[in-house]
Amino acid sequence: MQQLIAKLKSYFTSKVELQKAIAEAKHAIMKKVDAIPQPEEAEENVLYLVKNEKSGHYDIYIKLNEKMEWLDDTTVDLSEYYTSAQVDEKLKSKVDTAEGKGLSSNDYTAEEKKKLGDIAEQATKVEKSETNGNILVNGNETRVYALPETVIDEKDIATDEEFSELLTEAFGE
């Protein structure tokens, strides 16, 4: 890049001079014509577009060394390109990257990888049960705690009314 800049500076003394030279340069233009012009009628720096009845596209001709030369045609083969619908479909499976991570990087330790690999496909599933003292193991009620036999059952506890009667009997009104 530096060489190009140095070369431009050796040819032109200012940016304005360079822009003027570009503006004054002869640029090729295109003209659509019904037939290939004869070399003596053709203009310099003109690309002639002539309809090709077989292909339906335009053939491109230019005057070169006092002869008309075929350059190319306007056929464009887009068969290797995706359509908008195909691009949209591909974007549905796009995976976004996270900063500091690559799509194929191993971001967890070998120990974690081994731990995950050791989990059985049918591992035991433990959940909370609605029954006090129970848990669900793979969906089945399992008792894990029971009150000791020495604990007083609720049916053996006096009601407020019974307790009031007891106090009245013991201490009077």
C-alpha positions as CSV (number, residue, x, y, z in Angstrom):
1,M,0.0,0.0,0.0
2,Q,2.8,2.4,0.9
3,Q,4.4,1.7,-2.5
4,L,1.2,2.6,-4.3
5,I,0.9,5.9,-2.3
6,A,4.5,6.8,-3.1
7,K,3.9,6.1,-6.8
8,L,0.7,8.2,-6.9
9,K,2.6,11.1,-5.2
10,S,5.4,10.9,-7.8
11,Y,2.8,11.3,-10.6
12,F,0.5,13.9,-9.0
13,T,1.4,16.8,-6.8
14,S,-2.0,17.0,-5.0
15,K,-5.2,15.1,-4.3
16,V,-7.1,17.6,-6.4
17,E,-4.8,16.9,-9.4
18,L,-5.3,13.1,-9.0
19,Q,-9.1,13.5,-8.8
20,K,-9.1,15.7,-11.9
21,A,-7.0,13.1,-13.8
22,I,-9.5,10.4,-12.9
23,A,-12.5,12.6,-13.9
24,E,-10.9,13.3,-17.3
25,A,-9.9,9.7,-18.0
26,K,-11.9,8.0,-20.8
27,H,-14.2,5.4,-19.3
28,A,-16.0,2.7,-21.3
29,I,-19.7,3.1,-21.8
30,M,-22.3,0.6,-22.9
31,K,-24.6,1.0,-25.8
32,K,-27.4,-1.4,-26.8
33,V,-27.5,-1.9,-30.6
34,D,-29.5,-4.1,-33.0
35,A,-26.4,-5.4,-34.8
36,I,-22.6,-5.5,-34.4
37,P,-21.3,-2.2,-35.9
38,Q,-18.7,-2.1,-38.6
39,P,-15.2,-1.2,-37.2
40,E,-15.1,2.1,-39.1
41,E,-18.5,3.1,-37.5
42,A,-17.7,1.9,-34.0
43,E,-16.4,4.3,-31.3
44,E,-13.5,3.8,-28.9
45,N,-14.2,2.9,-25.3
46,V,-17.8,1.7,-26.1
47,L,-19.0,-1.8,-25.2
48,Y,-21.7,-2.8,-27.7
49,L,-24.6,-5.0,-26.4
50,V,-26.2,-7.1,-29.2
51,K,-29.2,-9.4,-28.4
52,N,-28.3,-13.0,-28.9
53,E,-31.6,-14.6,-30.2
54,K,-30.5,-18.1,-29.2
55,S,-29.6,-17.4,-25.6
56,G,-31.9,-14.4,-25.0
57,H,-28.9,-12.6,-23.4
58,Y,-26.7,-9.9,-24.8
59,D,-23.3,-10.5,-26.4
60,I,-20.7,-7.8,-25.7
61,Y,-18.4,-6.5,-28.4
62,I,-15.7,-3.8,-28.5
63,K,-13.6,-2.2,-31.2
64,L,-10.0,-3.4,-30.7
65,N,-7.2,-2.8,-33.2
66,E,-9.7,-1.7,-35.9
67,K,-11.6,-5.0,-35.5
68,M,-14.8,-5.8,-33.6
69,E,-14.1,-8.4,-30.9
70,W,-16.5,-10.5,-28.9
71,L,-15.7,-10.1,-25.2
72,D,-18.4,-12.0,-23.4
73,D,-22.1,-12.2,-22.8
74,T,-24.4,-11.1,-20.1
75,T,-25.3,-14.7,-19.0
76,V,-25.1,-15.1,-15.3
77,D,-25.3,-18.6,-13.8
78,L,-26.6,-18.3,-10.3
79,S,-27.2,-22.0,-9.8
80,E,-24.4,-22.3,-7.2
81,Y,-25.9,-19.5,-5.1
82,Y,-28.5,-19.9,-2.3
83,T,-32.0,-18.5,-2.7
84,S,-33.4,-16.2,0.0
85,A,-35.5,-19.1,1.3
86,Q,-32.5,-21.4,1.5
87,V,-30.5,-18.7,3.4
88,D,-33.4,-18.3,5.8
89,E,-33.5,-22.1,6.3
90,K,-29.8,-22.2,7.0
91,L,-30.0,-19.4,9.5
92,K,-32.5,-21.4,11.5
93,S,-29.8,-23.8,12.5
94,K,-27.2,-21.1,13.1
95,V,-25.3,-21.4,16.4
96,D,-24.2,-18.2,18.0
97,T,-20.9,-18.0,19.6
98,A,-20.2,-16.8,23.2
99,E,-17.3,-14.4,23.8
100,G,-14.2,-16.3,24.8
101,K,-15.5,-19.7,23.6
102,G,-15.2,-21.5,20.3
103,L,-17.8,-23.8,18.8
104,S,-15.4,-26.8,19.1
105,S,-13.6,-25.9,22.3
106,N,-13.6,-28.1,25.3
107,D,-14.7,-25.6,27.9
108,Y,-15.2,-28.0,30.8
109,T,-12.7,-30.1,32.7
110,A,-11.9,-33.7,32.1
111,E,-13.2,-34.4,35.6
112,E,-16.6,-32.9,34.7
113,K,-16.7,-34.7,31.5
114,K,-16.0,-38.1,33.2
115,K,-18.7,-37.3,35.9
116,L,-21.3,-36.6,33.2
117,G,-20.3,-39.7,31.3
118,D,-20.7,-41.8,34.4
119,I,-24.4,-40.9,34.9
120,A,-26.5,-43.9,34.0
121,E,-29.2,-43.5,31.5
122,Q,-31.8,-44.6,34.0
123,A,-30.3,-42.7,37.0
124,T,-32.4,-42.7,40.2
125,K,-34.7,-39.7,40.3
126,V,-35.5,-38.4,43.8
127,E,-38.4,-35.9,44.4
128,K,-40.3,-34.3,47.2
129,S,-43.4,-36.3,48.4
130,E,-46.7,-34.8,49.6
131,T,-46.6,-37.3,52.5
132,N,-44.7,-36.1,55.5
133,G,-41.7,-38.4,56.1
134,N,-41.7,-39.7,52.6
135,I,-39.8,-39.0,49.3
136,L,-40.5,-40.2,45.8
137,V,-37.8,-42.5,44.3
138,N,-38.4,-43.0,40.6
139,G,-42.0,-42.0,41.2
140,N,-42.6,-44.5,44.1
141,E,-43.4,-43.3,47.7
142,T,-40.6,-44.3,50.0
143,R,-40.7,-43.7,53.8
144,V,-37.5,-42.2,55.1
145,Y,-38.6,-41.0,58.5
146,A,-41.2,-42.3,61.1
147,L,-42.0,-40.8,64.5
148,P,-40.6,-42.8,67.3
149,E,-43.1,-44.9,69.3
150,T,-42.5,-42.8,72.4
151,V,-43.9,-39.7,70.7
152,I,-47.5,-38.9,71.8
153,D,-50.0,-39.3,69.1
154,E,-52.3,-36.3,68.4
155,K,-55.4,-38.3,69.5
156,D,-53.8,-38.6,73.0
157,I,-53.4,-34.7,73.4
158,A,-56.2,-32.9,75.3
159,T,-58.3,-30.3,73.5
160,D,-58.5,-26.7,74.8
161,E,-61.8,-27.5,76.4
162,E,-60.5,-30.6,78.1
163,F,-57.5,-28.8,79.4
164,S,-59.7,-26.0,80.8
165,E,-61.8,-28.6,82.6
166,L,-58.6,-30.1,84.1
167,L,-57.4,-26.8,85.4
168,T,-60.8,-26.0,86.9
169,E,-60.9,-29.4,88.6
170,A,-57.4,-29.0,90.0
171,F,-57.5,-25.3,91.1
172,G,-61.2,-24.4,91.2
173,E,-62.7,-21.6,89.3
